[in-house]
Amino acid sequence: MSIQSLIEADRKHLIHPVVSYRAHEARGVTVLESAHGVFLRDIEGNELLDAFSGLWCVNTGYGHQSIVEAAAKQMARLPYATGYFHFGSEPAIELAAKLIELSPASLQHVYFTLGGSDAVDSALRFITYYFNAIGKPSKKHIIAQQRGYHGSSSIGAGLTALPVFHRHFDLPLATQHHIASPYAYRNDFADDAALIAASVAALEAKVEALGADNIAAFFCEPIQGSGGVIVPPVGWLKAMREACRKLDILFVADEVITGFGRTGPLFACQAEDVEPDLMTVAKGLTAGYAPMGAVLMSDAMYQGIADGGDVSAAIGHGHTYSAHPVSAAIGLEVMRLYHEGGLLANGIARGPRFAQGLDALLAHPLVGDSRHRGLLGALELVSDKNTKQGFDASLKLPDRIATAAYRNGLVFRAFGDNILGFAPALCYSEAEFDLLFERLEKTLDDVLEQADVRAALKGSIEYKRRVAA
């Protein structure tokens, strides 16, 4: 098909995720044609430096021949194996064992899904079953956090605390609740300890208000991703886990984004020696080369589910493509690349360069905050650095930033509330980071040159200081 034919066919037939359908029809699709390393190429031949790993997922970078060969070998040998009827496949069993070997010690069992959303949905179903099975049927309420993202399934999207996922979907449910995000930049805590204490107090207050006998679990991301890359202080995750233990509620770590080296260690929980009751993963599990997610479950939960009621009765939860052998074979090779291939080590080694590049842009007139951990980070744009006032939505600054970045050969996430998200692949080199920040600074400068953007800054003290200089 010609480029124009592809655009028209997309406009007429393909529904895209999380987009205004009418806006997409008017704009037209950008067709990606190929990729290698950390570079994408669109169908018109434009080369783009990917600073977002696809959608937080291509942690290995593109074009690893060993991953392609692992997939092809498994396809030729056994392209599909159901997990129903007591069947299984070698790569899925090996991947489950490998994940348990590498994950926090509390986690001893794995249920495979197709991605993050159905991993969260599966976790919620397991939680419901577990409390019914152990004779605590009143435990139905779930607490999550403002600005949190837990997928877009029918139930999980209610735990997600972003308005676009609730509008016209009749969410959140009456059993879904949210406490404040650990958002240091938009608060005035005296120090990290005060922020941590406030989060613990908010969870305790919500449990008290709803009744401890009614609360099943607390869901959190170690670092909030789609809510704007909100990075809580070190110690926050551990404190929230300990609070859940004292409150007798399950602690669920959503590591769909933070897992597989994104924040440094294989899992963000490991940095603080946190042992969850459940952990959801996806994205970096297969580095985006094939769909796969997972729920990792504690032995206590597994035994409670297995022994609940009639032990001969089937547990009514499953997916046709759970533990898919090709995805599992890819996952095994991706795990090898993280460890034996040196990708985890490279990601850790490059973390300081990434942090330095983001922090250096705090000097730019548009940038109010820089936050990061490992190779996950964000810049928050403001019209006045002293008041932290954002830009009016009518300026459509995120769209302008994304357009300018594409023109400069750079792809990252421009969130709707003037936050720029970055998740470079673990294989980035020093030279590629140099290129990223060169193109990013030019992108910010290009947008700053636009008259109405400059006008929005004119009232700020920072702007007046720069003009005077």
C-alpha positions as CSV (number, residue, x, y, z in Angstrom):
1,M,0.0,0.0,0.0
2,S,1.1,3.6,-0.6
3,I,1.7,5.9,2.3
4,Q,-1.5,7.7,1.6
5,S,-3.5,4.5,1.3
6,L,-2.1,3.3,4.7
7,I,-3.1,6.6,6.3
8,E,-6.6,6.4,4.8
9,A,-7.1,2.8,5.8
10,D,-6.0,3.6,9.3
11,R,-8.3,6.5,9.5
12,K,-11.3,4.4,8.4
13,H,-10.6,1.1,10.3
14,L,-8.0,1.1,13.0
15,I,-9.0,2.2,16.5
16,H,-6.1,3.6,18.5
17,P,-5.7,3.6,22.2
18,V,-6.2,6.6,24.5
19,V,-6.7,9.2,21.7
20,S,-9.5,11.5,20.6
21,Y,-10.9,9.6,17.7
22,R,-11.9,12.8,15.8
23,A,-8.5,14.3,16.4
24,H,-6.8,11.2,15.1
25,E,-9.0,11.2,12.0
26,A,-8.0,14.8,11.3
27,R,-4.3,14.3,12.0
28,G,-3.7,11.0,10.4
29,V,-1.4,8.2,11.6
30,T,2.4,8.3,11.7
31,V,3.5,5.0,10.3
32,L,6.6,3.4,11.8
33,E,8.5,1.2,9.4
34,S,11.6,-0.2,11.1
35,A,13.9,0.1,14.2
36,H,17.4,-0.8,15.3
37,G,19.2,-0.1,18.5
38,V,17.5,3.0,20.0
39,F,16.4,4.5,16.7
40,L,13.1,4.3,14.9
41,R,12.4,5.0,11.3
42,D,9.1,6.1,9.9
43,I,7.7,5.1,6.5
44,E,8.8,8.4,5.1
45,G,12.4,7.7,6.1
46,N,12.7,10.0,9.1
47,E,15.1,8.6,11.7
48,L,14.0,9.2,15.3
49,L,15.9,8.7,18.6
50,D,13.5,6.8,20.9
51,A,13.8,8.2,24.4
52,F,10.7,6.3,25.6
53,S,11.5,2.7,24.8
54,G,8.3,2.4,22.7
55,L,5.8,2.6,25.5
56,W,8.1,2.1,28.5
57,C,8.8,-1.4,27.3
58,V,11.6,-1.9,24.8
59,N,14.2,-2.0,27.6
60,T,16.7,-4.0,25.5
61,G,16.5,-1.7,22.4
62,Y,15.4,-2.9,19.0
63,G,16.7,-5.5,16.6
64,H,18.3,-8.0,18.9
65,Q,18.9,-11.0,16.6
66,S,19.1,-13.4,19.5
67,I,15.5,-12.5,20.5
68,V,14.3,-12.9,17.0
69,E,16.0,-16.3,16.7
70,A,14.5,-17.5,20.1
71,A,11.0,-16.6,18.8
72,A,11.6,-18.3,15.4
73,K,12.9,-21.4,17.0
74,Q,10.0,-21.7,19.4
75,M,7.5,-21.0,16.6
76,A,8.9,-23.8,14.5
77,R,9.0,-26.2,17.4
78,L,5.7,-25.4,19.2
79,P,3.9,-22.1,18.3
80,Y,1.1,-22.5,20.8
81,A,0.4,-24.6,23.9
82,T,-2.7,-24.1,26.0
83,G,-2.3,-23.9,29.8
84,Y,-5.7,-25.5,30.2
85,F,-6.4,-29.2,30.8
86,H,-3.1,-29.5,32.8
87,F,-1.0,-28.8,29.7
88,G,2.1,-26.6,29.7
89,S,5.3,-25.8,27.7
90,E,8.9,-25.9,28.5
91,P,9.7,-22.2,28.0
92,A,6.7,-21.0,30.1
93,I,7.7,-23.3,33.0
94,E,11.4,-22.2,32.8
95,L,10.4,-18.5,32.7
96,A,8.1,-18.9,35.7
97,A,11.0,-20.5,37.7
98,K,13.4,-17.8,36.5
99,L,11.1,-15.0,37.6
100,I,10.7,-16.5,41.1
101,E,14.4,-17.0,41.4
102,L,15.0,-13.3,40.6
103,S,12.0,-11.6,42.3
104,P,11.5,-10.7,46.0
105,A,11.5,-13.7,48.3
106,S,7.8,-13.4,49.2
107,L,6.7,-14.2,45.7
108,Q,6.6,-17.9,44.8
109,H,4.0,-18.4,42.1
110,V,3.4,-16.9,38.7
111,Y,0.3,-16.4,36.5
112,F,1.0,-15.3,33.0
113,T,-1.1,-12.7,31.2
114,L,-0.9,-10.8,27.9
115,G,0.1,-7.5,29.4
116,G,-0.1,-5.1,32.3
117,S,-3.8,-4.3,32.3
118,D,-4.9,-7.9,32.4
119,A,-2.2,-8.6,35.0
120,V,-3.9,-6.0,37.3
121,D,-7.3,-7.4,36.4
122,S,-6.1,-10.9,37.3
123,A,-4.6,-9.6,40.6
124,L,-8.0,-8.1,41.5
125,R,-9.8,-11.4,40.8
126,F,-7.2,-13.4,42.8
127,I,-7.7,-10.9,45.7
128,T,-11.5,-11.3,45.7
129,Y,-11.2,-15.1,45.5
130,Y,-8.6,-15.2,48.3
131,F,-10.6,-13.3,50.8
132,N,-13.8,-15.2,50.0
133,A,-11.9,-18.5,50.3
134,I,-10.4,-17.7,53.7
135,G,-13.7,-16.5,55.2
136,K,-13.3,-12.7,55.0
137,P,-15.9,-11.8,52.4
138,S,-16.3,-8.3,53.6
139,K,-12.8,-7.4,52.3
140,K,-13.8,-5.9,49.0
141,H,-12.5,-2.3,49.0
142,I,-9.2,-1.4,47.3
143,I,-7.1,1.7,47.9
144,A,-4.8,3.2,45.3
145,Q,-3.3,6.6,44.7
146,Q,-4.1,9.8,42.9
147,R,-2.3,10.0,39.6
148,G,-1.7,6.3,39.7
149,Y,-2.0,4.1,36.6
150,H,-3.1,0.5,36.8
151,G,-4.2,-0.3,33.3
152,S,-7.4,0.1,31.4
153,S,-9.4,-3.1,32.0
154,S,-13.0,-2.8,33.1
155,I,-12.0,-3.0,36.8
156,G,-8.4,-1.9,36.8
157,A,-9.2,1.4,35.1
158,G,-11.1,2.4,38.2
159,L,-7.9,2.0,40.3
160,T,-6.2,4.2,37.7
161,A,-6.7,7.7,38.9
162,L,-6.5,9.7,35.7
163,P,-9.8,11.3,34.6
164,V,-9.6,10.3,31.0
165,F,-9.9,6.6,32.0
166,H,-13.0,7.3,34.1
167,R,-15.0,9.6,31.8
168,H,-18.1,7.9,30.4
169,F,-16.9,4.5,31.8
170,D,-18.8,4.7,35.1
171,L,-15.6,4.6,37.1
172,P,-14.2,4.4,39.7
173,L,-16.4,1.8,41.4
174,A,-17.8,2.3,44.9
175,T,-15.2,-0.1,46.2
176,Q,-12.3,1.8,44.7
177,H,-10.6,4.7,46.7
178,H,-7.6,6.9,46.3
179,I,-5.2,8.7,48.6
180,A,-2.8,11.5,47.7
181,S,0.2,10.9,45.4
182,P,3.7,11.3,46.9
183,Y,4.2,14.3,44.7
184,A,7.0,16.3,46.3
185,Y,7.1,19.1,43.7
186,R,3.4,20.0,44.2
187,N,3.6,19.9,48.0
188,D,5.5,21.8,50.7
189,F,6.8,19.0,52.9
190,A,9.6,19.9,55.2
191,D,11.6,16.9,54.1
192,D,11.4,13.4,52.7
193,A,10.4,12.0,56.1
194,A,7.5,14.4,56.3
195,L,6.2,13.2,52.9
196,I,6.6,9.6,53.9
197,A,4.8,10.2,57.1
198,A,1.9,12.0,55.3
199,S,1.5,9.0,52.9
200,V,1.3,6.5,55.8
201,A,-1.1,8.7,57.7
202,A,-3.3,9.1,54.6
203,L,-3.5,5.3,54.2
204,E,-4.2,4.8,57.9
205,A,-7.0,7.4,57.8
206,K,-8.6,5.9,54.7
207,V,-8.5,2.4,56.3
208,E,-10.0,3.8,59.5
209,A,-12.8,5.6,57.6
210,L,-13.8,2.5,55.6
211,G,-13.2,0.0,58.3
212,A,-10.2,-2.4,58.3
213,D,-12.5,-5.4,57.9
214,N,-13.6,-4.0,54.6
215,I,-10.2,-3.2,53.0
216,A,-8.6,-5.9,50.8
217,A,-5.5,-4.3,49.4
218,F,-3.4,-1.2,48.7
219,F,-2.1,-0.9,45.1
220,C,0.9,1.3,44.3
221,E,3.5,1.9,41.6
222,P,7.0,2.2,43.2
223,I,7.3,5.2,40.8
224,Q,4.1,6.5,39.3
225,G,4.5,6.4,35.5
226,S,1.6,7.6,33.4
227,G,0.6,10.0,36.2
228,G,3.7,12.1,35.4
229,V,6.7,10.1,36.6
230,I,6.2,10.9,40.3
231,V,9.3,9.7,42.2
232,P,8.8,9.3,45.9
233,P,11.7,9.5,48.3
234,V,13.8,6.4,49.2
235,G,12.1,4.8,52.1
236,W,8.5,5.6,51.0
237,L,7.9,2.2,49.4
238,K,9.2,0.3,52.5
239,A,7.0,2.5,54.8
240,M,3.9,1.8,52.8
241,R,4.5,-1.9,52.8
242,E,5.0,-1.9,56.5
243,A,1.9,0.1,57.0
244,C,-0.1,-2.5,55.0
245,R,1.2,-5.3,57.2
246,K,0.2,-3.5,60.4
247,L,-3.3,-2.7,58.9
248,D,-3.7,-6.3,57.8
249,I,-4.3,-5.5,54.1
250,L,-2.5,-6.9,51.1
251,F,0.3,-4.9,49.5
252,V,0.3,-5.0,45.7
253,A,3.3,-3.5,43.8
254,D,2.5,-2.6,40.3
255,E,5.9,-2.9,38.6
256,V,4.6,-3.0,35.0
257,I,6.7,0.1,34.2
258,T,9.4,0.0,36.9
259,G,10.3,-3.7,36.5
260,F,13.2,-5.1,34.6
261,G,15.9,-2.6,35.2
262,R,14.0,0.5,34.6
263,T,14.9,2.0,38.0
264,G,18.3,0.2,38.4
265,P,17.7,-3.2,40.0
266,L,15.6,-5.8,38.2
267,F,12.6,-4.8,40.3
268,A,12.2,-1.5,42.1
269,C,11.0,-3.3,45.2
270,Q,14.5,-4.9,45.6
271,A,16.1,-1.5,46.1
272,E,14.3,-1.2,49.5
273,D,14.1,-4.9,50.3
274,V,10.3,-4.8,49.9
275,E,8.4,-8.1,49.7
276,P,4.9,-7.6,48.3
277,D,1.9,-10.0,48.5
278,L,1.4,-9.6,44.8
279,M,3.4,-8.0,42.1
280,T,2.3,-7.2,38.5
281,V,4.8,-7.0,35.7
282,A,4.7,-6.7,31.9
283,K,6.5,-4.4,29.4
284,G,10.2,-5.2,30.0
285,L,9.3,-8.8,30.6
286,T,9.6,-9.4,26.9
287,A,11.0,-5.9,26.1
288,G,7.9,-5.4,23.9
289,Y,9.0,-8.1,21.4
290,A,5.8,-10.0,22.1
291,P,2.8,-9.5,24.4
292,M,3.2,-10.9,27.9
293,G,2.5,-9.9,31.5
294,A,2.4,-11.7,34.8
295,V,1.1,-11.7,38.4
296,L,3.6,-12.9,40.9
297,M,1.9,-14.2,44.1
298,S,3.0,-15.0,47.6
299,D,2.7,-18.6,48.8
300,A,0.3,-17.5,51.6
301,M,-2.1,-16.2,49.0
302,Y,-1.7,-19.2,46.7
303,Q,-2.4,-21.6,49.6
304,G,-5.4,-19.7,50.6
305,I,-6.9,-19.8,47.1
306,A,-6.0,-23.5,46.6
307,D,-7.5,-24.6,49.9
308,G,-10.6,-22.4,49.7
309,G,-13.9,-24.4,49.8
310,D,-14.0,-27.5,47.6
311,V,-10.4,-28.2,46.8
312,S,-11.4,-30.3,43.8
313,A,-13.2,-27.4,42.2
314,A,-11.6,-25.4,39.3
315,I,-10.5,-21.8,40.0
316,G,-12.4,-20.0,37.3
317,H,-9.8,-17.7,35.9
318,G,-7.8,-18.1,32.8
319,H,-6.8,-16.7,29.3
320,T,-6.3,-18.5,26.0
321,Y,-2.9,-17.1,25.6
322,S,-1.7,-17.3,29.2
323,A,1.9,-18.7,29.3
324,H,2.2,-18.5,25.5
325,P,5.3,-20.5,24.6
326,V,6.7,-18.0,22.0
327,S,6.3,-15.1,24.4
328,A,7.9,-17.2,27.1
329,A,10.9,-18.1,24.9
330,I,11.3,-14.4,24.2
331,G,11.1,-13.6,27.9
332,L,13.9,-16.1,28.7
333,E,16.2,-14.6,26.1
334,V,15.4,-11.1,27.4
335,M,16.3,-12.2,30.9
336,R,19.6,-13.5,29.6
337,L,20.3,-10.2,27.9
338,Y,19.6,-8.3,31.1
339,H,22.0,-10.4,33.1
340,E,24.5,-12.2,30.9
341,G,24.3,-9.6,28.2
342,G,25.1,-6.8,30.5
343,L,22.0,-4.6,30.0
344,L,21.2,-4.2,33.6
345,A,24.8,-3.2,34.4
346,N,24.8,-0.7,31.5
347,G,21.5,0.8,32.7
348,I,22.9,1.3,36.2
349,A,26.2,2.7,34.8
350,R,24.3,5.2,32.5
351,G,21.9,6.4,35.3
352,P,24.1,9.3,36.5
353,R,24.5,10.6,32.9
354,F,20.7,10.5,32.5
355,A,20.2,12.3,35.8
356,Q,22.8,14.9,34.9
357,G,21.2,15.7,31.6
358,L,17.8,16.2,33.0
359,D,19.0,18.2,36.0
360,A,21.0,20.5,33.6
361,L,17.8,21.5,31.9
362,L,16.5,23.1,35.2
363,A,18.3,26.2,33.9
364,H,16.0,26.3,30.9
365,P,13.2,29.0,31.2
366,L,10.5,26.4,30.6
367,V,11.6,23.8,33.2
368,G,10.4,23.9,36.8
369,D,11.3,20.4,38.0
370,S,13.5,17.4,37.1
371,R,12.9,14.1,38.7
372,H,14.4,10.6,38.0
373,R,15.5,7.3,39.3
374,G,17.6,4.9,37.2
375,L,16.5,5.4,33.6
376,L,13.1,6.7,34.4
377,G,12.6,10.4,34.5
378,A,10.6,13.6,33.8
379,L,10.8,17.3,33.4
380,E,7.8,19.4,34.5
381,L,7.3,22.7,32.5
382,V,6.0,25.8,34.2
383,S,5.3,29.4,33.3
384,D,6.7,30.7,36.6
385,K,9.4,28.8,38.5
386,N,8.7,30.7,41.7
387,T,5.0,30.0,41.9
388,K,5.2,26.7,40.0
389,Q,2.3,27.8,37.8
390,G,1.8,25.6,34.8
391,F,0.9,26.7,31.3
392,D,-2.7,27.3,30.3
393,A,-4.2,24.2,28.6
394,S,-5.3,26.5,25.7
395,L,-1.7,26.8,24.6
396,K,-1.6,23.0,23.9
397,L,2.0,23.0,25.0
398,P,2.4,19.2,25.0
399,D,1.3,19.0,21.4
400,R,3.8,21.7,20.4
401,I,6.6,20.0,22.3
402,A,5.9,16.6,20.7
403,T,5.7,18.2,17.2
404,A,9.0,20.1,17.7
405,A,10.7,17.0,19.1
406,Y,9.6,14.9,16.1
407,R,11.0,17.6,13.8
408,N,14.3,17.3,15.8
409,G,14.4,13.5,15.5
410,L,13.4,12.7,19.0
411,V,10.5,10.7,20.6
412,F,9.4,10.9,24.2
413,R,6.1,11.3,26.2
414,A,4.6,14.7,26.4
415,F,1.8,14.3,29.0
416,G,-1.2,16.5,28.9
417,D,-0.3,18.4,32.1
418,N,3.0,19.8,30.8
419,I,5.1,17.0,32.0
420,L,7.7,15.3,29.7
421,G,8.4,11.7,30.4
422,F,11.6,9.7,29.5
423,A,12.4,6.0,29.6
424,P,15.5,5.4,27.5
425,A,16.5,1.8,26.7
426,L,19.0,0.1,29.0
427,C,21.4,-0.2,26.0
428,Y,21.9,3.6,25.6
429,S,25.5,4.7,25.1
430,E,27.1,7.9,26.4
431,A,27.0,9.3,22.8
432,E,23.3,8.5,22.5
433,F,22.6,10.3,25.7
434,D,24.6,13.3,24.4
435,L,22.4,13.2,21.3
436,L,19.2,12.9,23.4
437,F,19.9,16.0,25.5
438,E,21.2,18.0,22.5
439,R,17.9,17.3,20.6
440,L,15.8,17.9,23.8
441,E,17.3,21.2,24.5
442,K,16.8,22.3,20.9
443,T,13.2,21.2,21.2
444,L,12.6,23.3,24.3
445,D,14.4,26.3,22.6
446,D,12.2,25.9,19.5
447,V,9.0,26.0,21.5
448,L,10.3,29.0,23.6
449,E,10.7,30.9,20.4
450,Q,6.9,30.8,19.8
451,A,5.5,34.2,20.7
452,D,2.6,33.1,22.8
453,V,4.8,30.8,24.8
454,R,7.2,33.6,25.5
455,A,4.2,35.8,26.5
456,A,3.1,33.2,29.0
457,L,6.5,33.5,30.7
458,K,6.7,37.3,30.7
459,G,5.1,37.7,34.1
460,S,7.6,35.4,35.8
461,I,10.5,36.6,37.9
462,E,12.8,34.1,36.1
463,Y,11.9,35.5,32.7
464,K,12.5,39.1,33.8
465,R,15.9,38.1,35.3
466,R,17.0,36.4,32.0
467,V,15.9,39.4,29.9
468,A,17.8,41.8,32.2
469,A,20.9,39.6,31.9
